[in-house]
Amino acid sequence: MIQIALCDDDQNTLDCLEKKIVWYAKEKTVDLYINKFDRAKELKEQLEQKKDYQIYLLDILMPDIDGISLGKVIREQNERAVIIYLTSSADYALSAFGVFAQRYLLKPIKQNEFYEAMDFAVEYAVQKQKILYVNTADGNRKLLYEEIEYIENVSRTLHISVADGEQVISRFLRRSFEHDMAELLKSGDFIQVHKSFIVNFHYIELYSQSQVVMKSKRLIPISRSRQTEVKRAYLKYIAKEY
């Protein structure tokens, strides 16, 4: 299930948005949970209590807390949530980019623009919920794709570096590294930079033609034969995310 927060001080807009999302969910056959807020302060209080949503639709001009300030609170907690801003004026578009808002919709909201924004948001949220199942000596582990920093193939075992610093080691691989990682590579968030390494684009801190430096400060080489492919994929990822 994908959780959505709607925040607008106008009750009619909230009700209209809720109906649009319900229609969208039925048409696309996706499971969406909606929580409505007519005061930004209430949503802010939930965020401070570590309540999280995958998608946020926020009005920019609200009396208690404006949508841009609320977006900054969201980004402090979850830098990968989808933020879609709603407003009757385009004057705040530049400010919206400051919190890496993925979409900006002008009121009255056009159906085709709303559906395009929701298509992007839902696809993005689904990708973030994907899981890699790892057979370890202690049993099967489930790792969210988004928490994996990089994977190293060491003597036919997976050495998985997790964002919190944990190292997860698999049992011996019966099939090839590429075969077992095929589904993960399809997600678009990962790339094989070397015969022994797959990295998560999100955790690349420094990119150069021959290597990447990850957030953990691990330096990972890029094979000469893969340099063009890696560069193209990395630029595509950056364009999509930011």
Phi and psi in degrees as GROMACS dihedral restraints (atoms count N, CA, C in turn):
[ dihedral_restraints ]
;  ai    aj    ak    al  type     phi  dphi    fc
    3     4     5     6     1  -104.0    20    10
    4     5     6     7     1   128.4    20    10
    6     7     8     9     1   -98.5    20    10
    7     8     9    10     1   131.7    20    10
    9    10    11    12     1  -122.3    20    10
   10    11    12    13     1   133.8    20    10
   12    13    14    15     1  -107.8    20    10
   13    14    15    16     1   125.9    20    10
   15    16    17    18     1  -107.7    20    10
   16    17    18    19     1   129.4    20    10
   18    19    20    21     1  -136.2    20    10
   19    20    21    22     1   114.7    20    10
   21    22    23    24     1  -156.4    20    10
   22    23    24    25     1   138.0    20    10
   24    25    26    27     1   -77.4    20    10
   25    26    27    28     1    -7.2    20    10
   27    28    29    30     1   -99.1    20    10
   28    29    30    31     1   116.4    20    10
   30    31    32    33     1   -64.3    20    10
   31    32    33    34     1   -36.7    20    10
   33    34    35    36     1   -62.3    20    10
   34    35    36    37     1   -40.0    20    10
   36    37    38    39     1   -65.0    20    10
   37    38    39    40     1   -41.5    20    10
   39    40    41    42     1   -59.9    20    10
   40    41    42    43     1   -48.0    20    10
   42    43    44    45     1   -62.9    20    10
   43    44    45    46     1   -40.6    20    10
   45    46    47    48     1   -64.5    20    10
   46    47    48    49     1   -43.9    20    10
   48    49    50    51     1   -63.4    20    10
   49    50    51    52     1   -41.0    20    10
   51    52    53    54     1   -60.1    20    10
   52    53    54    55     1   -44.6    20    10
   54    55    56    57     1   -62.3    20    10
   55    56    57    58     1   -42.2    20    10
   57    58    59    60     1   -60.3    20    10
   58    59    60    61     1   -41.9    20    10
   60    61    62    63     1   -69.7    20    10
   61    62    63    64     1   -39.7    20    10
   63    64    65    66     1   -61.1    20    10
   64    65    66    67     1   -45.2    20    10
   66    67    68    69     1   -61.8    20    10
   67    68    69    70     1   -43.4    20    10
   69    70    71    72     1   -60.4    20    10
   70    71    72    73     1   -46.6    20    10
   72    73    74    75     1   -61.1    20    10
   73    74    75    76     1   -40.6    20    10
   75    76    77    78     1   -67.2    20    10
   76    77    78    79     1   -43.5    20    10
   78    79    80    81     1   -66.1    20    10
   79    80    81    82     1   -38.4    20    10
   81    82    83    84     1   -94.9    20    10
   82    83    84    85     1    -3.2    20    10
   84    85    86    87     1    49.6    20    10
   85    86    87    88     1    55.3    20    10
   87    88    89    90     1  -120.0    20    10
   88    89    90    91     1   151.6    20    10
   90    91    92    93     1   -94.8    20    10
   91    92    93    94     1   106.2    20    10
   93    94    95    96     1  -120.9    20    10
   94    95    96    97     1   133.5    20    10
   96    97    98    99     1  -107.3    20    10
   97    98    99   100     1   130.5    20    10
   99   100   101   102     1  -115.7    20    10
  100   101   102   103     1   132.8    20    10
  102   103   104   105     1  -125.0    20    10
  103   104   105   106     1   126.0    20    10
  105   106   107   108     1  -103.3    20    10
  106   107   108   109     1   143.5    20    10
  108   109   110   111     1  -134.1    20    10
  109   110   111   112     1   125.2    20    10
  111   112   113   114     1   -98.0    20    10
  112   113   114   115     1     1.3    20    10
  114   115   116   117     1  -133.8    20    10
  115   116   117   118     1   125.3    20    10
  117   118   119   120     1   -61.4    20    10
  118   119   120   121     1   -30.2    20    10
  120   121   122   123     1   -59.5    20    10
  121   122   123   124     1   -38.1    20    10
  123   124   125   126     1   -65.2    20    10
  124   125   126   127     1   -42.5    20    10
  126   127   128   129     1   -66.2    20    10
  127   128   129   130     1   -41.3    20    10
  129   130   131   132     1   -59.2    20    10
  130   131   132   133     1   -40.2    20    10
  132   133   134   135     1   -64.5    20    10
  133   134   135   136     1   -38.8    20    10
  135   136   137   138     1   -63.9    20    10
  136   137   138   139     1   -42.6    20    10
  138   139   140   141     1   -62.0    20    10
  139   140   141   142     1   -40.1    20    10
  141   142   143   144     1   -66.4    20    10
  142   143   144   145     1   -22.4    20    10
  144   145   146   147     1   -92.2    20    10
  145   146   147   148     1    13.0    20    10
  147   148   149   150     1    72.5    20    10
  148   149   150   151     1    16.6    20    10
  150   151   152   153     1   -70.0    20    10
  151   152   153   154     1   137.6    20    10
  153   154   155   156     1  -130.7    20    10
  154   155   156   157     1   147.0    20    10
  156   157   158   159     1  -126.9    20    10
  157   158   159   160     1   155.3    20    10
  159   160   161   162     1   -85.8    20    10
  160   161   162   163     1   -29.9    20    10
  162   163   164   165     1  -132.4    20    10
  163   164   165   166     1   134.1    20    10
  165   166   167   168     1  -122.3    20    10
  166   167   168   169     1   128.5    20    10
  168   169   170   171     1  -112.8    20    10
  169   170   171   172     1   112.7    20    10
  171   172   173   174     1  -123.6    20    10
  172   173   174   175     1   133.5    20    10
  174   175   176   177     1   -73.3    20    10
  175   176   177   178     1   145.9    20    10
  177   178   179   180     1   -83.3    20    10
  178   179   180   181     1   -44.6    20    10
  180   181   182   183     1   -95.5    20    10
  181   182   183   184     1   102.3    20    10
  183   184   185   186     1  -131.3    20    10
  184   185   186   187     1   148.7    20    10
  186   187   188   189     1   -69.3    20    10
  187   188   189   190     1   -37.4    20    10
  189   190   191   192     1   -86.0    20    10
  190   191   192   193     1   -51.8    20    10
  192   193   194   195     1  -136.1    20    10
  193   194   195   196     1   126.9    20    10
  195   196   197   198     1   -73.8    20    10
  196   197   198   199     1   159.7    20    10
  198   199   200   201     1   -62.7    20    10
  199   200   201   202     1   -31.7    20    10
  201   202   203   204     1   -67.1    20    10
  202   203   204   205     1   -44.8    20    10
  204   205   206   207     1   -62.7    20    10
  205   206   207   208     1   -39.3    20    10
  207   208   209   210     1   -65.6    20    10
  208   209   210   211     1   -38.4    20    10
  210   211   212   213     1   -61.3    20    10
  211   212   213   214     1   -36.2    20    10
  213   214   215   216     1   -65.8    20    10
  214   215   216   217     1   -37.5    20    10
  216   217   218   219     1   -64.9    20    10
  217   218   219   220     1   -42.4    20    10
  219   220   221   222     1   -60.3    20    10
  220   221   222   223     1   -45.5    20    10
  222   223   224   225     1   -66.1    20    10
  223   224   225   226     1   -29.3    20    10
  225   226   227   228     1   -64.8    20    10
  226   227   228   229     1   -31.5    20    10
  228   229   230   231     1   -94.3    20    10
  229   230   231   232     1   -38.7    20    10
  231   232   233   234     1  -145.7    20    10
  232   233   234   235     1   101.4    20    10
  234   235   236   237     1   -79.6    20    10
  235   236   237   238     1    -3.4    20    10
  237   238   239   240     1  -113.9    20    10
  238   239   240   241     1     2.6    20    10
  240   241   242   243     1   -68.4    20    10
  241   242   243   244     1   154.9    20    10
  243   244   245   246     1   -89.8    20    10
  244   245   246   247     1   125.7    20    10
  246   247   248   249     1  -113.7    20    10
  247   248   249   250     1   123.9    20    10
  249   250   251   252     1  -118.8    20    10
  250   251   252   253     1   121.2    20    10
  252   253   254   255     1   -94.5    20    10
  253   254   255   256     1   143.4    20    10
  255   256   257   258     1  -122.9    20    10
  256   257   258   259     1   131.3    20    10
  258   259   260   261     1  -161.7    20    10
  259   260   261   262     1   161.0    20    10
  261   262   263   264     1   -93.8    20    10
  262   263   264   265     1     0.1    20    10
  264   265   266   267     1  -133.1    20    10
  265   266   267   268     1   139.5    20    10
  267   268   269   270     1   -84.9    20    10
  268   269   270   271     1     1.2    20    10
  270   271   272   273     1   -65.3    20    10
  271   272   273   274     1   -21.2    20    10
  273   274   275   276     1  -101.4    20    10
  274   275   276   277     1     9.4    20    10
  276   277   278   279     1   -59.1    20    10
  277   278   279   280     1   -42.0    20    10
  279   280   281   282     1   -63.5    20    10
  280   281   282   283     1   -40.9    20    10
  282   283   284   285     1   -63.1    20    10
  283   284   285   286     1   -34.3    20    10
  285   286   287   288     1   -63.3    20    10
  286   287   288   289     1   -34.5    20    10
  288   289   290   291     1   -67.4    20    10
  289   290   291   292     1   -21.0    20    10
  291   292   293   294     1   -66.4    20    10
  292   293   294   295     1   -21.9    20    10
  294   295   296   297     1  -109.8    20    10
  295   296   297   298     1    18.9    20    10
  297   298   299   300     1    55.9    20    10
  298   299   300   301     1    47.1    20    10
  300   301   302   303     1   -68.1    20    10
  301   302   303   304     1   135.2    20    10
  303   304   305   306     1   -82.1    20    10
  304   305   306   307     1   -26.5    20    10
  306   307   308   309     1  -144.6    20    10
  307   308   309   310     1   158.3    20    10
  309   310   311   312     1  -142.2    20    10
  310   311   312   313     1   111.1    20    10
  312   313   314   315     1  -112.0    20    10
  313   314   315   316     1   129.8    20    10
  315   316   317   318     1   -87.5    20    10
  316   317   318   319     1   137.1    20    10
  318   319   320   321     1   -83.0    20    10
  319   320   321   322     1   146.0    20    10
  321   322   323   324     1   -67.5    20    10
  322   323   324   325     1   139.4    20    10
  324   325   326   327     1   -77.4    20    10
  325   326   327   328     1   127.1    20    10
  327   328   329   330     1   -79.5    20    10
  328   329   330   331     1   141.0    20    10
  330   331   332   333     1   -58.8    20    10
  331   332   333   334     1   -45.3    20    10
  333   334   335   336     1   -66.3    20    10
  334   335   336   337     1   -36.5    20    10
  336   337   338   339     1   -70.2    20    10
  337   338   339   340     1   -37.4    20    10
  339   340   341   342     1   -64.9    20    10
  340   341   342   343     1   -44.9    20    10
  342   343   344   345     1   -64.8    20    10
  343   344   345   346     1   -38.5    20    10
  345   346   347   348     1   -63.0    20    10
  346   347   348   349     1   -42.6    20    10
  348   349   350   351     1   -64.7    20    10
  349   350   351   352     1   -41.2    20    10
  351   352   353   354     1   -69.5    20    10
  352   353   354   355     1   -37.7    20    10
  354   355   356   357     1   -56.5    20    10
  355   356   357   358     1   -47.6    20    10
  357   358   359   360     1   -62.0    20    10
  358   359   360   361     1   -48.7    20    10
  360   361   362   363     1   -62.6    20    10
  361   362   363   364     1   -44.7    20    10
  363   364   365   366     1   -67.7    20    10
  364   365   366   367     1   -44.6    20    10
  366   367   368   369     1   -59.9    20    10
  367   368   369   370     1   -42.7    20    10
  369   370   371   372     1   -62.3    20    10
  370   371   372   373     1   -46.6    20    10
  372   373   374   375     1   -64.5    20    10
  373   374   375   376     1   -39.4    20    10
  375   376   377   378     1   -62.0    20    10
  376   377   378   379     1   -41.9    20    10
  378   379   380   381     1   -60.2    20    10
  379   380   381   382     1   -38.8    20    10
  381   382   383   384     1   -72.4    20    10
  382   383   384   385     1   -14.7    20    10
  384   385   386   387     1   -96.9    20    10
  385   386   387   388     1    -0.1    20    10
  387   388   389   390     1   -69.9    20    10
  388   389   390   391     1   148.7    20    10
  390   391   392   393     1  -124.8    20    10
  391   392   393   394     1   139.6    20    10
  393   394   395   396     1  -101.8    20    10
  394   395   396   397     1   124.5    20    10
  396   397   398   399     1   -93.7    20    10
  397   398   399   400     1   126.0    20    10
  399   400   401   402     1  -122.5    20    10
  400   401   402   403     1   125.3    20    10
  402   403   404   405     1   -87.4    20    10
  403   404   405   406     1   108.8    20    10
  405   406   407   408     1  -113.5    20    10
  406   407   408   409     1   174.2    20    10
  408   409   410   411     1   -64.6    20    10
  409   410   411   412     1   -23.1    20    10
  411   412   413   414     1   -95.8    20    10
  412   413   414   415     1     3.5    20    10
  414   415   416   417     1   119.1    20    10
  415   416   417   418     1  -174.5    20    10
  417   418   419   420     1   -78.6    20    10
  418   419   420   421     1   133.2    20    10
  420   421   422   423     1  -112.3    20    10
  421   422   423   424     1   145.8    20    10
  423   424   425   426     1  -112.8    20    10
  424   425   426   427     1   121.3    20    10
  426   427   428   429     1  -120.6    20    10
  427   428   429   430     1   125.9    20    10
  429   430   431   432     1   -64.7    20    10
  430   431   432   433     1   139.1    20    10
  432   433   434   435     1   -51.1    20    10
  433   434   435   436     1   -42.5    20    10
  435   436   437   438     1   -69.7    20    10
  436   437   438   439     1   -14.8    20    10
  438   439   440   441     1   -96.2    20    10
  439   440   441   442     1    -1.1    20    10
  441   442   443   444     1   -89.1    20    10
  442   443   444   445     1   123.3    20    10
  444   445   446   447     1   -84.8    20    10
  445   446   447   448     1   -52.6    20    10
  447   448   449   450     1  -157.8    20    10
  448   449   450   451     1   163.6    20    10
  450   451   452   453     1  -128.3    20    10
  451   452   453   454     1   131.5    20    10
  453   454   455   456     1  -116.2    20    10
  454   455   456   457     1   135.3    20    10
  456   457   458   459     1   -91.8    20    10
  457   458   459   460     1   108.9    20    10
  459   460   461   462     1  -117.6    20    10
  460   461   462   463     1   106.6    20    10
  462   463   464   465     1    50.8    20    10
  463   464   465   466     1    47.6    20    10
  465   466   467   468     1    66.5    20    10
  466   467   468   469     1    26.4    20    10
  468   469   470   471     1  -127.9    20    10
  469   470   471   472     1   149.2    20    10
  471   472   473   474     1   -89.0    20    10
  472   473   474   475     1   125.3    20    10
  474   475   476   477     1  -108.5    20    10
  475   476   477   478     1   105.2    20    10
  477   478   479   480     1  -103.9    20    10
  478   479   480   481     1   121.0    20    10
  480   481   482   483     1   -92.5    20    10
  481   482   483   484     1   119.5    20    10
  483   484   485   486     1   -96.7    20    10
  484   485   486   487     1   151.9    20    10
  486   487   488   489     1   -57.3    20    10
  487   488   489   490     1   -29.5    20    10
  489   490   491   492     1   -83.1    20    10
  490   491   492   493     1     4.3    20    10
  492   493   494   495     1    99.8    20    10
  493   494   495   496     1    -9.2    20    10
  495   496   497   498     1   -70.1    20    10
  496   497   498   499     1   147.0    20    10
  498   499   500   501     1  -112.6    20    10
  499   500   501   502     1   121.5    20    10
  501   502   503   504     1  -109.2    20    10
  502   503   504   505     1   126.7    20    10
  504   505   506   507     1  -115.9    20    10
  505   506   507   508     1   127.9    20    10
  507   508   509   510     1   -85.1    20    10
  508   509   510   511     1   169.5    20    10
  510   511   512   513     1   -73.6    20    10
  511   512   513   514     1   176.0    20    10
  513   514   515   516     1   -60.3    20    10
  514   515   516   517     1   131.9    20    10
  516   517   518   519     1   -75.9    20    10
  517   518   519   520     1   129.6    20    10
  519   520   521   522     1   -81.8    20    10
  520   521   522   523     1   -28.8    20    10
  522   523   524   525     1  -114.6    20    10
  523   524   525   526     1  -176.9    20    10
  525   526   527   528     1   -71.1    20    10
  526   527   528   529     1   158.1    20    10
  528   529   530   531     1   -56.3    20    10
  529   530   531   532     1   -48.1    20    10
  531   532   533   534     1   -62.9    20    10
  532   533   534   535     1   -38.6    20    10
  534   535   536   537     1   -65.5    20    10
  535   536   537   538     1   -47.5    20    10
  537   538   539   540     1   -70.8    20    10
  538   539   540   541     1   -21.8    20    10
  540   541   542   543     1  -101.5    20    10
  541   542   543   544     1     5.6    20    10
  543   544   545   546     1   -59.1    20    10
  544   545   546   547     1   -44.7    20    10
  546   547   548   549     1   -67.3    20    10
  547   548   549   550     1   -40.8    20    10
  549   550   551   552     1   -62.5    20    10
  550   551   552   553     1   -41.2    20    10
  552   553   554   555     1   -66.9    20    10
  553   554   555   556     1   -26.3    20    10
  555   556   557   558     1   -70.0    20    10
  556   557   558   559     1   -18.4    20    10
  558   559   560   561     1   -65.0    20    10
  559   560   561   562     1   -24.7    20    10
  561   562   563   564     1    90.9    20    10
  562   563   564   565     1    -9.0    20    10
  564   565   566   567     1   -93.9    20    10
  565   566   567   568     1    -9.8    20    10
  567   568   569   570     1  -125.2    20    10
  568   569   570   571     1   154.0    20    10
  570   571   572   573     1  -145.2    20    10
  571   572   573   574     1   143.1    20    10
  573   574   575   576     1   -85.5    20    10
  574   575   576   577     1   111.7    20    10
  576   577   578   579     1   -93.9    20    10
  577   578   579   580     1   -13.6    20    10
  579   580   581   582     1  -157.6    20    10
  580   581   582   583     1   159.5    20    10
  582   583   584   585     1   -58.9    20    10
  583   584   585   586     1   -22.5    20    10
  585   586   587   588     1  -110.7    20    10
  586   587   588   589     1     0.6    20    10
  588   589   590   591     1  -134.7    20    10
  589   590   591   592     1   136.1    20    10
  591   592   593   594     1  -122.6    20    10
  592   593   594   595     1   132.5    20    10
  594   595   596   597     1  -120.6    20    10
  595   596   597   598     1   152.7    20    10
  597   598   599   600     1   -91.5    20    10
  598   599   600   601     1   119.5    20    10
  600   601   602   603     1   -51.3    20    10
  601   602   603   604     1   -37.1    20    10
  603   604   605   606     1   -61.2    20    10
  604   605   606   607     1   -27.1    20    10
  606   607   608   609     1  -100.5    20    10
  607   608   609   610     1     8.9    20    10
  609   610   611   612     1   -76.3    20    10
  610   611   612   613     1   121.7    20    10
  612   613   614   615     1   -94.8    20    10
  613   614   615   616     1   -33.4    20    10
  615   616   617   618     1  -145.4    20    10
  616   617   618   619     1   127.0    20    10
  618   619   620   621     1  -115.1    20    10
  619   620   621   622     1   135.8    20    10
  621   622   623   624     1  -138.8    20    10
  622   623   624   625     1   173.9    20    10
  624   625   626   627     1   -60.9    20    10
  625   626   627   628     1   -35.3    20    10
  627   628   629   630     1  -105.9    20    10
  628   629   630   631     1    -6.8    20    10
  630   631   632   633     1  -163.2    20    10
  631   632   633   634     1   163.7    20    10
  633   634   635   636     1  -127.2    20    10
  634   635   636   637     1   147.8    20    10
  636   637   638   639     1  -110.4    20    10
  637   638   639   640     1   123.1    20    10
  639   640   641   642     1   -86.6    20    10
  640   641   642   643     1   169.8    20    10
  642   643   644   645     1   -62.1    20    10
  643   644   645   646     1   -27.6    20    10
  645   646   647   648     1   -76.9    20    10
  646   647   648   649     1    -1.2    20    10
  648   649   650   651     1    78.1    20    10
  649   650   651   652     1     6.2    20    10
  651   652   653   654     1   -70.9    20    10
  652   653   654   655     1   130.2    20    10
  654   655   656   657     1   -94.6    20    10
  655   656   657   658     1   125.2    20    10
  657   658   659   660     1  -123.1    20    10
  658   659   660   661     1   127.6    20    10
  660   661   662   663     1   -75.0    20    10
  661   662   663   664     1   151.5    20    10
  663   664   665   666     1  -108.5    20    10
  664   665   666   667     1   123.0    20    10
  666   667   668   669     1   -60.5    20    10
  667   668   669   670     1   143.9    20    10
  669   670   671   672     1   -57.9    20    10
  670   671   672   673     1   -38.8    20    10
  672   673   674   675     1   -69.3    20    10
  673   674   675   676     1   -16.2    20    10
  675   676   677   678     1  -106.3    20    10
  676   677   678   679     1    -1.2    20    10
  678   679   680   681     1   -60.7    20    10
  679   680   681   682     1   -44.0    20    10
  681   682   683   684     1   -65.1    20    10
  682   683   684   685     1   -44.9    20    10
  684   685   686   687     1   -62.4    20    10
  685   686   687   688     1   -43.1    20    10
  687   688   689   690     1   -65.3    20    10
  688   689   690   691     1   -44.8    20    10
  690   691   692   693     1   -59.7    20    10
  691   692   693   694     1   -46.6    20    10
  693   694   695   696     1   -62.1    20    10
  694   695   696   697     1   -44.8    20    10
  696   697   698   699     1   -68.2    20    10
  697   698   699   700     1   -37.5    20    10
  699   700   701   702     1   -67.2    20    10
  700   701   702   703     1   -42.9    20    10
  702   703   704   705     1   -64.4    20    10
  703   704   705   706     1   -38.2    20    10
  705   706   707   708     1   -63.9    20    10
  706   707   708   709     1   -41.6    20    10
  708   709   710   711     1   -63.9    20    10
  709   710   711   712     1   -45.7    20    10
  711   712   713   714     1   -60.0    20    10
  712   713   714   715     1   -43.1    20    10
  714   715   716   717     1   -62.9    20    10
  715   716   717   718     1   -39.0    20    10
  717   718   719   720     1   -70.3    20    10
  718   719   720   721     1   -39.9    20    10
  720   721   722   723     1   -80.2    20    10
  721   722   723   724     1   -38.1    20    10
